[in-house]
Amino acid sequence: MAPIRLNQIELARRWKISPRTLERWRWLKLGPPYLKLGGRVAYRIEDVEAYEIEQLRGQA
């Protein structure tokens, strides 16, 4: 099974943020790791989910 990847638009929709926010985060070296494939940006779903878990606040 091929790994699941999200493009910038898909991740922006998932998080309800602007694609430009993701572009800015990449420039600032923030956010989840990403791949550059043929000039296109892709995010591996496992990296996205790991980043989401890291961002959890208020866990007891």
PQR file with spaces between the fields and no chain letter, atoms N, CA, C, O and H, PARSE charges and radii, in Angstrom:
ATOM       1  N    MET     1       0.834   -1.178    0.000 -0.4000 1.5000
ATOM       2  CA   MET     1       0.000    0.000    0.000 -0.0000 2.0000
ATOM       3  C    MET     1       0.885    1.250    0.000  0.5500 1.7000
ATOM       4  O    MET     1       1.816    1.356    0.799 -0.5500 1.4000
ATOM       5  N    ALA     2       0.597    2.177   -0.883 -0.4000 1.5000
ATOM       6  CA   ALA     2       1.377    3.408   -0.987 -0.0000 2.0000
ATOM       7  C    ALA     2       1.115    4.297    0.230  0.5500 1.7000
ATOM       8  O    ALA     2       0.000    4.338    0.748 -0.5500 1.4000
ATOM       9  H    ALA     2      -0.159    2.091   -1.532  0.4000 1.0000
ATOM      10  N    PRO     3       2.147    5.002    0.678 -0.5600 1.5000
ATOM      11  CA   PRO     3       1.942    5.903    1.815  0.2800 2.0000
ATOM      12  C    PRO     3       0.958    7.011    1.452  0.5500 1.7000
ATOM      13  O    PRO     3       0.910    7.468    0.310 -0.5500 1.4000
ATOM      14  N    ILE     4       0.180    7.431    2.435 -0.4000 1.5000
ATOM      15  CA   ILE     4      -0.801    8.490    2.216 -0.0000 2.0000
ATOM      16  C    ILE     4      -0.112    9.832    2.416  0.5500 1.7000
ATOM      17  O    ILE     4       0.567   10.061    3.417 -0.5500 1.4000
ATOM      18  H    ILE     4       0.219    7.060    3.363  0.4000 1.0000
ATOM      19  N    ARG     5      -0.304   10.710    1.441 -0.4000 1.5000
ATOM      20  CA   ARG     5       0.263   12.054    1.519 -0.0000 2.0000
ATOM      21  C    ARG     5      -0.827   13.080    1.297  0.5500 1.7000
ATOM      22  O    ARG     5      -1.786   12.834    0.565 -0.5500 1.4000
ATOM      23  H    ARG     5      -0.856   10.523    0.628  0.4000 1.0000
ATOM      24  N    LEU     6      -0.678   14.230    1.930 -0.4000 1.5000
ATOM      25  CA   LEU     6      -1.590   15.350    1.737 -0.0000 2.0000
ATOM      26  C    LEU     6      -0.830   16.464    1.034  0.5500 1.7000
ATOM      27  O    LEU     6       0.341   16.705    1.330 -0.5500 1.4000
ATOM      28  H    LEU     6       0.101   14.430    2.525  0.4000 1.0000
ATOM      29  N    ASN     7      -1.491   17.143    0.106 -0.4000 1.5000
ATOM      30  CA   ASN     7      -0.855   18.324   -0.461 -0.0000 2.0000
ATOM      31  C    ASN     7      -1.181   19.527    0.424  0.5500 1.7000
ATOM      32  O    ASN     7      -1.900   19.404    1.415 -0.5500 1.4000
ATOM      33  H    ASN     7      -2.442   16.948   -0.135  0.4000 1.0000
ATOM      34  N    GLN     8      -0.651   20.670    0.058 -0.4000 1.5000
ATOM      35  CA   GLN     8      -0.827   21.872    0.874 -0.0000 2.0000
ATOM      36  C    GLN     8      -2.298   22.247    1.029  0.5500 1.7000
ATOM      37  O    GLN     8      -2.728   22.615    2.123 -0.5500 1.4000
ATOM      38  H    GLN     8      -0.067   20.770   -0.748  0.4000 1.0000
ATOM      39  N    ILE     9      -3.063   22.159   -0.034 -0.4000 1.5000
ATOM      40  CA   ILE     9      -4.490   22.512    0.016 -0.0000 2.0000
ATOM      41  C    ILE     9      -5.242   21.560    0.945  0.5500 1.7000
ATOM      42  O    ILE     9      -6.061   21.995    1.755 -0.5500 1.4000
ATOM      43  H    ILE     9      -2.714   21.859   -0.922  0.4000 1.0000
ATOM      44  N    GLU    10      -4.962   20.261    0.826 -0.4000 1.5000
ATOM      45  CA   GLU    10      -5.648   19.267    1.659 -0.0000 2.0000
ATOM      46  C    GLU    10      -5.338   19.471    3.141  0.5500 1.7000
ATOM      47  O    GLU    10      -6.230   19.376    3.984 -0.5500 1.4000
ATOM      48  H    GLU    10      -4.297   19.907    0.169  0.4000 1.0000
ATOM      49  N    LEU    11      -4.074   19.751    3.455 -0.4000 1.5000
ATOM      50  CA   LEU    11      -3.714   19.963    4.858 -0.0000 2.0000
ATOM      51  C    LEU    11      -4.327   21.264    5.381  0.5500 1.7000
ATOM      52  O    LEU    11      -4.787   21.318    6.521 -0.5500 1.4000
ATOM      53  H    LEU    11      -3.349   19.828    2.770  0.4000 1.0000
ATOM      54  N    ALA    12      -4.334   22.296    4.561 -0.4000 1.5000
ATOM      55  CA   ALA    12      -4.954   23.562    4.971 -0.0000 2.0000
ATOM      56  C    ALA    12      -6.437   23.352    5.274  0.5500 1.7000
ATOM      57  O    ALA    12      -6.950   23.900    6.250 -0.5500 1.4000
ATOM      58  H    ALA    12      -3.960   22.251    3.635  0.4000 1.0000
ATOM      59  N    ARG    13      -7.122   22.574    4.460 -0.4000 1.5000
ATOM      60  CA   ARG    13      -8.541   22.277    4.719 -0.0000 2.0000
ATOM      61  C    ARG    13      -8.699   21.487    6.010  0.5500 1.7000
ATOM      62  O    ARG    13      -9.587   21.770    6.814 -0.5500 1.4000
ATOM      63  H    ARG    13      -6.705   22.128    3.667  0.4000 1.0000
ATOM      64  N    ARG    14      -7.837   20.500    6.206 -0.4000 1.5000
ATOM      65  CA   ARG    14      -7.914   19.660    7.416 -0.0000 2.0000
ATOM      66  C    ARG    14      -7.807   20.521    8.670  0.5500 1.7000
ATOM      67  O    ARG    14      -8.531   20.306    9.642 -0.5500 1.4000
ATOM      68  H    ARG    14      -7.116   20.270    5.553  0.4000 1.0000
ATOM      69  N    TRP    15      -6.903   21.494    8.642 -0.4000 1.5000
ATOM      70  CA   TRP    15      -6.662   22.326    9.811 -0.0000 2.0000
ATOM      71  C    TRP    15      -7.438   23.641    9.789  0.5500 1.7000
ATOM      72  O    TRP    15      -7.349   24.432   10.728 -0.5500 1.4000
ATOM      73  H    TRP    15      -6.315   21.669    7.853  0.4000 1.0000
ATOM      74  N    LYS    16      -8.193   23.873    8.727 -0.4000 1.5000
ATOM      75  CA   LYS    16      -8.980   25.116    8.594 -0.0000 2.0000
ATOM      76  C    LYS    16      -8.096   26.360    8.710  0.5500 1.7000
ATOM      77  O    LYS    16      -8.398   27.301    9.444 -0.5500 1.4000
ATOM      78  H    LYS    16      -8.266   23.230    7.964  0.4000 1.0000
ATOM      79  N    ILE    17      -6.992   26.328    7.957 -0.4000 1.5000
ATOM      80  CA   ILE    17      -6.082   27.471    7.879 -0.0000 2.0000
ATOM      81  C    ILE    17      -5.832   27.779    6.409  0.5500 1.7000
ATOM      82  O    ILE    17      -6.204   27.003    5.528 -0.5500 1.4000
ATOM      83  H    ILE    17      -6.746   25.564    7.361  0.4000 1.0000
ATOM      84  N    SER    18      -5.210   28.897    6.159 -0.4000 1.5000
ATOM      85  CA   SER    18      -4.881   29.297    4.797 -0.0000 2.0000
ATOM      86  C    SER    18      -3.674   28.506    4.281  0.5500 1.7000
ATOM      87  O    SER    18      -2.754   28.222    5.048 -0.5500 1.4000
ATOM      88  H    SER    18      -4.907   29.527    6.875  0.4000 1.0000
ATOM      89  N    PRO    19      -3.666   28.149    2.995 -0.5600 1.5000
ATOM      90  CA   PRO    19      -2.464   27.535    2.423  0.2800 2.0000
ATOM      91  C    PRO    19      -1.232   28.438    2.588  0.5500 1.7000
ATOM      92  O    PRO    19      -0.113   27.942    2.721 -0.5500 1.4000
ATOM      93  N    ARG    20      -1.437   29.754    2.579 -0.4000 1.5000
ATOM      94  CA   ARG    20      -0.321   30.692    2.779 -0.0000 2.0000
ATOM      95  C    ARG    20       0.284   30.544    4.177  0.5500 1.7000
ATOM      96  O    ARG    20       1.479   30.772    4.362 -0.5500 1.4000
ATOM      97  H    ARG    20      -2.345   30.157    2.471  0.4000 1.0000
ATOM      98  N    THR    21      -0.530   30.168    5.151 -0.4000 1.5000
ATOM      99  CA   THR    21      -0.002   29.926    6.497 -0.0000 2.0000
ATOM     100  C    THR    21       0.990   28.774    6.456  0.5500 1.7000
ATOM     101  O    THR    21       2.057   28.851    7.066 -0.5500 1.4000
ATOM     102  H    THR    21      -1.501   29.984    5.001  0.4000 1.0000
ATOM     103  N    LEU    22       0.649   27.707    5.744 -0.4000 1.5000
ATOM     104  CA   LEU    22       1.575   26.576    5.615 -0.0000 2.0000
ATOM     105  C    LEU    22       2.851   26.998    4.892  0.5500 1.7000
ATOM     106  O    LEU    22       3.945   26.575    5.264 -0.5500 1.4000
ATOM     107  H    LEU    22      -0.218   27.644    5.249  0.4000 1.0000
ATOM     108  N    GLU    23       2.713   27.827    3.865 -0.4000 1.5000
ATOM     109  CA   GLU    23       3.897   28.329    3.161 -0.0000 2.0000
ATOM     110  C    GLU    23       4.783   29.122    4.112  0.5500 1.7000
ATOM     111  O    GLU    23       6.002   28.951    4.109 -0.5500 1.4000
ATOM     112  H    GLU    23       1.824   28.171    3.563  0.4000 1.0000
ATOM     113  N    ARG    24       4.184   29.987    4.925 -0.4000 1.5000
ATOM     114  CA   ARG    24       4.942   30.787    5.884 -0.0000 2.0000
ATOM     115  C    ARG    24       5.620   29.887    6.921  0.5500 1.7000
ATOM     116  O    ARG    24       6.782   30.099    7.268 -0.5500 1.4000
ATOM     117  H    ARG    24       3.194   30.126    4.927  0.4000 1.0000
ATOM     118  N    TRP    25       4.891   28.889    7.409 -0.4000 1.5000
ATOM     119  CA   TRP    25       5.479   27.965    8.379 -0.0000 2.0000
ATOM     120  C    TRP    25       6.687   27.244    7.790  0.5500 1.7000
ATOM     121  O    TRP    25       7.700   27.072    8.469 -0.5500 1.4000
ATOM     122  H    TRP    25       3.947   28.717    7.128  0.4000 1.0000
ATOM     123  N    ARG    26       6.583   26.820    6.524 -0.4000 1.5000
ATOM     124  CA   ARG    26       7.734   26.145    5.906 -0.0000 2.0000
ATOM     125  C    ARG    26       8.927   27.091    5.850  0.5500 1.7000
ATOM     126  O    ARG    26      10.054   26.691    6.143 -0.5500 1.4000
ATOM     127  H    ARG    26       5.761   26.960    5.973  0.4000 1.0000
ATOM     128  N    TRP    27       8.684   28.346    5.476 -0.4000 1.5000
ATOM     129  CA   TRP    27       9.748   29.334    5.385 -0.0000 2.0000
ATOM     130  C    TRP    27      10.383   29.572    6.751  0.5500 1.7000
ATOM     131  O    TRP    27      11.594   29.766    6.855 -0.5500 1.4000
ATOM     132  H    TRP    27       7.768   28.671    5.238  0.4000 1.0000
ATOM     133  N    LEU    28       9.554   29.557    7.802 -0.4000 1.5000
ATOM     134  CA   LEU    28      10.030   29.775    9.171 -0.0000 2.0000
ATOM     135  C    LEU    28      10.511   28.490    9.849  0.5500 1.7000
ATOM     136  O    LEU    28      10.921   28.512   11.010 -0.5500 1.4000
ATOM     137  H    LEU    28       8.570   29.400    7.717  0.4000 1.0000
ATOM     138  N    LYS    29      10.458   27.379    9.124 -0.4000 1.5000
ATOM     139  CA   LYS    29      10.852   26.060    9.656 -0.0000 2.0000
ATOM     140  C    LYS    29       9.959   25.636   10.815  0.5500 1.7000
ATOM     141  O    LYS    29      10.436   25.084   11.807 -0.5500 1.4000
ATOM     142  H    LYS    29      10.124   27.361    8.181  0.4000 1.0000
ATOM     143  N    LEU    30       8.655   25.898   10.685 -0.4000 1.5000
ATOM     144  CA   LEU    30       7.649   25.495   11.660 -0.0000 2.0000
ATOM     145  C    LEU    30       6.756   24.437   11.029  0.5500 1.7000
ATOM     146  O    LEU    30       6.864   24.149    9.837 -0.5500 1.4000
ATOM     147  H    LEU    30       8.268   26.346    9.879  0.4000 1.0000
ATOM     148  N    GLY    31       5.878   23.866   11.833 -0.4000 1.5000
ATOM     149  CA   GLY    31       4.914   22.903   11.303 -0.0000 2.0000
ATOM     150  C    GLY    31       5.517   21.526   11.094  0.5500 1.7000
ATOM     151  O    GLY    31       6.662   21.275   11.470 -0.5500 1.4000
ATOM     152  H    GLY    31       5.790   24.100   12.801  0.4000 1.0000
ATOM     153  N    PRO    32       4.737   20.637   10.490 -0.5600 1.5000
ATOM     154  CA   PRO    32       5.188   19.257   10.298  0.2800 2.0000
ATOM     155  C    PRO    32       6.231   19.161    9.186  0.5500 1.7000
ATOM     156  O    PRO    32       6.304   20.034    8.322 -0.5500 1.4000
ATOM     157  N    PRO    33       7.041   18.093    9.209 -0.5600 1.5000
ATOM     158  CA   PRO    33       7.984   17.867    8.109  0.2800 2.0000
ATOM     159  C    PRO    33       7.227   17.720    6.793  0.5500 1.7000
ATOM     160  O    PRO    33       6.069   17.304    6.773 -0.5500 1.4000
ATOM     161  N    TYR    34       7.893   18.065    5.702 -0.4000 1.5000
ATOM     162  CA   TYR    34       7.266   17.963    4.387 -0.0000 2.0000
ATOM     163  C    TYR    34       8.268   17.442    3.367  0.5500 1.7000
ATOM     164  O    TYR    34       9.479   17.458    3.591 -0.5500 1.4000
ATOM     165  H    TYR    34       8.834   18.403    5.718  0.4000 1.0000
ATOM     166  N    LEU    35       7.740   16.985    2.254 -0.4000 1.5000
ATOM     167  CA   LEU    35       8.548   16.498    1.140 -0.0000 2.0000
ATOM     168  C    LEU    35       8.394   17.465   -0.018  0.5500 1.7000
ATOM     169  O    LEU    35       7.346   18.091   -0.176 -0.5500 1.4000
ATOM     170  H    LEU    35       6.756   16.971    2.072  0.4000 1.0000
ATOM     171  N    LYS    36       9.442   17.589   -0.835 -0.4000 1.5000
ATOM     172  CA   LYS    36       9.353   18.332   -2.085 -0.0000 2.0000
ATOM     173  C    LYS    36       9.480   17.292   -3.193  0.5500 1.7000
ATOM     174  O    LYS    36      10.558   16.733   -3.395 -0.5500 1.4000
ATOM     175  H    LYS    36      10.293   17.080   -0.708  0.4000 1.0000
ATOM     176  N    LEU    37       8.407   17.030   -3.902 -0.4000 1.5000
ATOM     177  CA   LEU    37       8.389   16.014   -4.954 -0.0000 2.0000
ATOM     178  C    LEU    37       8.113   16.695   -6.289  0.5500 1.7000
ATOM     179  O    LEU    37       6.991   17.129   -6.549 -0.5500 1.4000
ATOM     180  H    LEU    37       7.531   17.483   -3.738  0.4000 1.0000
ATOM     181  N    GLY    38       9.134   16.789   -7.133 -0.4000 1.5000
ATOM     182  CA   GLY    38       8.950   17.431   -8.429 -0.0000 2.0000
ATOM     183  C    GLY    38       8.466   18.861   -8.312  0.5500 1.7000
ATOM     184  O    GLY    38       7.668   19.314   -9.133 -0.5500 1.4000
ATOM     185  H    GLY    38      10.046   16.437   -6.922  0.4000 1.0000
ATOM     186  N    GLY    39       8.938   19.582   -7.300 -0.4000 1.5000
ATOM     187  CA   GLY    39       8.524   20.958   -7.097 -0.0000 2.0000
ATOM     188  C    GLY    39       7.229   21.114   -6.326  0.5500 1.7000
ATOM     189  O    GLY    39       6.819   22.235   -6.025 -0.5500 1.4000
ATOM     190  H    GLY    39       9.586   19.214   -6.633  0.4000 1.0000
ATOM     191  N    ARG    40       6.581   20.012   -6.004 -0.4000 1.5000
ATOM     192  CA   ARG    40       5.330   20.062   -5.238 -0.0000 2.0000
ATOM     193  C    ARG    40       5.589   19.668   -3.794  0.5500 1.7000
ATOM     194  O    ARG    40       6.432   18.820   -3.503 -0.5500 1.4000
ATOM     195  H    ARG    40       6.914   19.102   -6.248  0.4000 1.0000
ATOM     196  N    VAL    41       4.854   20.295   -2.908 -0.4000 1.5000
ATOM     197  CA   VAL    41       4.977   20.011   -1.476 -0.0000 2.0000
ATOM     198  C    VAL    41       3.973   18.931   -1.099  0.5500 1.7000
ATOM     199  O    VAL    41       2.818   18.969   -1.523 -0.5500 1.4000
ATOM     200  H    VAL    41       4.169   20.984   -3.144  0.4000 1.0000
ATOM     201  N    ALA    42       4.423   17.970   -0.301 -0.4000 1.5000
ATOM     202  CA   ALA    42       3.542   16.911    0.194 -0.0000 2.0000
ATOM     203  C    ALA    42       3.874   16.655    1.661  0.5500 1.7000
ATOM     204  O    ALA    42       5.023   16.765    2.088 -0.5500 1.4000
ATOM     205  H    ALA    42       5.361   17.940    0.043  0.4000 1.0000
ATOM     206  N    TYR    43       2.847   16.316    2.410 -0.4000 1.5000
ATOM     207  CA   TYR    43       2.988   15.996    3.832 -0.0000 2.0000
ATOM     208  C    TYR    43       2.565   14.549    4.036  0.5500 1.7000
ATOM     209  O    TYR    43       1.469   14.160    3.630 -0.5500 1.4000
ATOM     210  H    TYR    43       1.913   16.227    2.063  0.4000 1.0000
ATOM     211  N    ARG    44       3.424   13.747    4.661 -0.4000 1.5000
ATOM     212  CA   ARG    44       3.045   12.368    4.966 -0.0000 2.0000
ATOM     213  C    ARG    44       2.039   12.385    6.106  0.5500 1.7000
ATOM     214  O    ARG    44       2.208   13.119    7.080 -0.5500 1.4000
ATOM     215  H    ARG    44       4.314   14.063    4.990  0.4000 1.0000
ATOM     216  N    ILE    45       0.998   11.582    5.987 -0.4000 1.5000
ATOM     217  CA   ILE    45      -0.069   11.583    6.992 -0.0000 2.0000
ATOM     218  C    ILE    45       0.468   11.227    8.378  0.5500 1.7000
ATOM     219  O    ILE    45      -0.003   11.771    9.377 -0.5500 1.4000
ATOM     220  H    ILE    45       0.860   10.986    5.196  0.4000 1.0000
ATOM     221  N    GLU    46       1.440   10.329    8.450 -0.4000 1.5000
ATOM     222  CA   GLU    46       1.984    9.967    9.769 -0.0000 2.0000
ATOM     223  C    GLU    46       2.723   11.149   10.401  0.5500 1.7000
ATOM     224  O    GLU    46       2.702   11.298   11.623 -0.5500 1.4000
ATOM     225  H    GLU    46       1.823    9.888    7.639  0.4000 1.0000
ATOM     226  N    ASP    47       3.377   11.993    9.592 -0.4000 1.5000
ATOM     227  CA   ASP    47       4.030   13.191   10.125 -0.0000 2.0000
ATOM     228  C    ASP    47       2.996   14.213   10.592  0.5500 1.7000
ATOM     229  O    ASP    47       3.178   14.860   11.623 -0.5500 1.4000
ATOM     230  H    ASP    47       3.394   11.871    8.600  0.4000 1.0000
ATOM     231  N    VAL    48       1.922   14.353    9.836 -0.4000 1.5000
ATOM     232  CA   VAL    48       0.844   15.279   10.202 -0.0000 2.0000
ATOM     233  C    VAL    48       0.213   14.849   11.524  0.5500 1.7000
ATOM     234  O    VAL    48       0.014   15.674   12.416 -0.5500 1.4000
ATOM     235  H    VAL    48       1.775   13.827    8.999  0.4000 1.0000
ATOM     236  N    GLU    49      -0.099   13.561   11.650 -0.4000 1.5000
ATOM     237  CA   GLU    49      -0.723   13.065   12.875 -0.0000 2.0000
ATOM     238  C    GLU    49       0.217   13.193   14.068  0.5500 1.7000
ATOM     239  O    GLU    49      -0.226   13.526   15.167 -0.5500 1.4000
ATOM     240  H    GLU    49       0.063   12.891   10.925  0.4000 1.0000
ATOM     241  N    ALA    50       1.507   12.932   13.869 -0.4000 1.5000
ATOM     242  CA   ALA    50       2.479   13.084   14.956 -0.0000 2.0000
ATOM     243  C    ALA    50       2.567   14.546   15.386  0.5500 1.7000
ATOM     244  O    ALA    50       2.645   14.839   16.579 -0.5500 1.4000
ATOM     245  H    ALA    50       1.867   12.661   12.976  0.4000 1.0000
ATOM     246  N    TYR    51       2.556   15.455   14.428 -0.4000 1.5000
ATOM     247  CA   TYR    51       2.594   16.887   14.745 -0.0000 2.0000
ATOM     248  C    TYR    51       1.345   17.301   15.515  0.5500 1.7000
ATOM     249  O    TYR    51       1.429   18.082   16.462 -0.5500 1.4000
ATOM     250  H    TYR    51       2.492   15.218   13.459  0.4000 1.0000
ATOM     251  N    GLU    52       0.198   16.785   15.117 -0.4000 1.5000
ATOM     252  CA   GLU    52      -1.048   17.103   15.820 -0.0000 2.0000
ATOM     253  C    GLU    52      -0.980   16.651   17.275  0.5500 1.7000
ATOM     254  O    GLU    52      -1.410   17.378   18.170 -0.5500 1.4000
ATOM     255  H    GLU    52       0.129   16.150   14.347  0.4000 1.0000
ATOM     256  N    ILE    53      -0.448   15.468   17.515 -0.4000 1.5000
ATOM     257  CA   ILE    53      -0.314   14.952   18.882 -0.0000 2.0000
ATOM     258  C    ILE    53       0.642   15.824   19.692  0.5500 1.7000
ATOM     259  O    ILE    53       0.385   16.108   20.862 -0.5500 1.4000
ATOM     260  H    ILE    53      -0.099   14.877   16.787  0.4000 1.0000
ATOM     261  N    GLU    54       1.756   16.254   19.065 -0.4000 1.5000
ATOM     262  CA   GLU    54       2.715   17.122   19.756 -0.0000 2.0000
ATOM     263  C    GLU    54       2.082   18.445   20.179  0.5500 1.7000
ATOM     264  O    GLU    54       2.499   19.045   21.170 -0.5500 1.4000
ATOM     265  H    GLU    54       1.964   16.024   18.115  0.4000 1.0000
ATOM     266  N    GLN    55       1.089   18.895   19.440 -0.4000 1.5000
ATOM     267  CA   GLN    55       0.476   20.195   19.699 -0.0000 2.0000
ATOM     268  C    GLN    55      -0.629   20.148   20.746  0.5500 1.7000
ATOM     269  O    GLN    55      -1.162   21.193   21.121 -0.5500 1.4000
ATOM     270  H    GLN    55       0.751   18.407   18.635  0.4000 1.0000
ATOM     271  N    LEU    56      -0.984   18.956   21.226 -0.4000 1.5000
ATOM     272  CA   LEU    56      -2.026   18.845   22.249 -0.0000 2.0000
ATOM     273  C    LEU    56      -1.609   19.594   23.509  0.5500 1.7000
ATOM     274  O    LEU    56      -0.465   19.502   23.955 -0.5500 1.4000
ATOM     275  H    LEU    56      -0.551   18.108   20.922  0.4000 1.0000
ATOM     276  N    ARG    57      -2.541   20.323   24.065 -0.4000 1.5000
ATOM     277  CA   ARG    57      -2.288   21.084   25.289 -0.0000 2.0000
ATOM     278  C    ARG    57      -3.256   20.621   26.372  0.5500 1.7000
ATOM     279  O    ARG    57      -4.359   20.158   26.082 -0.5500 1.4000
ATOM     280  H    ARG    57      -3.470   20.397   23.703  0.4000 1.0000
ATOM     281  N    GLY    58      -2.824   20.753   27.617 -0.4000 1.5000
ATOM     282  CA   GLY    58      -3.706   20.462   28.735 -0.0000 2.0000
ATOM     283  C    GLY    58      -3.973   18.986   28.959  0.5500 1.7000
ATOM     284  O    GLY    58      -5.003   18.621   29.528 -0.5500 1.4000
ATOM     285  H    GLY    58      -1.928   21.129   27.852  0.4000 1.0000
ATOM     286  N    GLN    59      -3.064   18.137   28.522 -0.4000 1.5000
ATOM     287  CA   GLN    59      -3.234   16.706   28.755 -0.0000 2.0000
ATOM     288  C    GLN    59      -2.742   16.365   30.152  0.5500 1.7000
ATOM     289  O    GLN    59      -1.654   16.780   30.550 -0.5500 1.4000
ATOM     290  H    GLN    59      -2.228   18.433   28.061  0.4000 1.0000
ATOM     291  N    ALA    60      -3.530   15.619   30.886 -0.4000 1.5000
ATOM     292  CA   ALA    60      -3.177   15.246   32.264 -0.0000 2.0000
ATOM     293  C    ALA    60      -2.294   14.024   32.281  0.5500 1.7000
ATOM     294  O    ALA    60      -1.897   13.564   33.352 -0.5500 1.4000
ATOM     295  H    ALA    60      -4.414   15.281   30.563  0.4000 1.0000
